[in-house]
Amino acid sequence: MGSIADWEAAKLILLGVPMDCTTSFRPGARFGPSKVREVSDGLEEYSFYLDRSLTDVAYYDAGDVPVVFGDVDTTLALIKRVITELVSLEKVPLLIGGEHLVSLPAIQALADQHGKLTVLHFDAHADLRDEYLGQRLSHATVMRRVTERIGPRNLYQFGIRSGTEKEFGFGYEHTRFYPDAVLEPLRDCLAELGQEPVYVTIDIDVVDPAFAPGTGAPEPVGCTSREIMEVVHLLGCLNVVGLDIVELSPSLDYGDTTAILVAKLVREALLSIRF
């Protein structure tokens, strides 16, 4: 919806990342990108929230990053290579997952480019385990790996309401940890974030499953769809250099409710990010 055909003119690049190699509960996130594109046809290009239209934004849908199913290392390397090329061309990547591990190579590539990078993480789960099922590269360890690249105090975590005791302890001690709440703590952080380069990662399960049931590990008592929309609108205050929305699993959805929410969030992100 609304993408242009001119790669050279586009600043924002939409990419699907159909990977769910490490999904541990209910798989199917690999089908997220195609479903978001499908349901986007039912949305308007105009956002009355922002009084802007996708016709005012030069963004290009570059299709999906190649995924080697069953080979985590090769797939992550491919993602990083693609993102590295995009940022070298001064493009801003917007990724649709796929499982949450796809965020790691994107963050690594952008940290390589910008030197210092801040990550805003919206999720029901802390994702701070050092390993999960014997693996250090997993959807359950992704933010722990991120802290190793950018430094734990450059990771802001919002909406967390599920994790082990050790994860919560690590978060409270090392990251900027805001469990349960989403919108209020983000507003409080805007001034300190300033115009430093920011990467935003949204696991759709941060939203209560009453609003977003189509995800592999739903966790009750989350934020509302309106709250996550307001989060996206606040991105206009920040220097966003990359963003992803992950963990949509269409086969677990009801009436495409979650997919339509993700598509609408993508639209609002495209209209909110300033460059």
Residue, then its C-alpha position, 0 to 999 in steps of 0.5 A: m500500500g502506497s509504496i513507490a516504484d523508484w528505489e533511488a527516490a525512496k528514503l524509507i525501505l520496507l523489508g519482510v524478514p520471514m524467519d521463525c527458526t527459533t520459535s519455541f511455542r507456536p510457530g508461524a511468524r514467517f508468514g507475517p510479512s506477506k499477511v501484512r502486505e495482503v491486509s494493507d490493501g484494506l486500509e486507507e493511505y491517509s492517516f487522520y491521526l497525523d493528517r498525512s498520507l503515504t502519497d506524501v512519503a517516498y517509501y519503497d517495498a523491497g520484498d523479503v530478505p532471503v531466509v535459509f530455513g533451519d540455518v540461523d547463523t546464515t540467515l542472520a548474516l544475510i539480514k545484517r548484510v542487507i541492512t548494512e547495504l541499506v544504511s550505507l546508502e543512507k536509507v532507513p529500514l523498516l522491518i516486518g518479522g518474523e520472530h524477534l531474533v531478526s532484530l539482532p543483525a539489524i541493530q548490529a548493522l546500525a550500531d556499526q554505522h552510527g557508533k552509538l545506538t539506543v534501542l527502544h524495546f516494546d515487548a511482553h517478554a524481557d528476552l534477556r536470557d543468556e541462553y535458551l534451550g542451550q542456544r545463545l541465539s534465540h528469540a528469548t535471548v535477543m535483547r541480552r545479545v543486544t546489550e552486548r553490542i550497544g551496552p545495557r544502559n542504551l537499551y530501554q525496555f517497555g511493557i515487560r510483564s513476563g520473564t524469569e526472576k533472573e531476567f527481571g533482576f538483570g533488567y532492573e540492574h543493568t537496562r533502562f527497565y520499565p515493566d508493564a507500562v508503555l506510554e507514560p515511561l516513554r514520554d518521560c524518556l523523550a527528553e533524555l533520548g534527544q536526537e541520538p540515533v534510535y532503533v525501535t523494536i516492537d514485539i506485537d505481543v506487547v499489546d494485550p491479546a484481547f487486541a492482538p491474539g495473532t502471536g506465538a506467545p500471547e501474554p495477558v494484561g498488556c497495553t491497548s492498541r491505542e497505546i501502541m499507536e500513540v507510541v508510534h506517533l511519538l517516534g516523530c520526536l526522535n531520530v529513528v534510524g531503523l524500526d521493526i515490528v515482529e512476532l505476528s503469526p497469522s495462523l493464530d490470528y482471529g479475523d486478521t485482527t492482529a495483522i490489520l493492527v500491524a499494517k496500521l502501525v506500519r503505516e503510522a510509522l512510515l508517516s511518523i518517522r522524520f528524516 
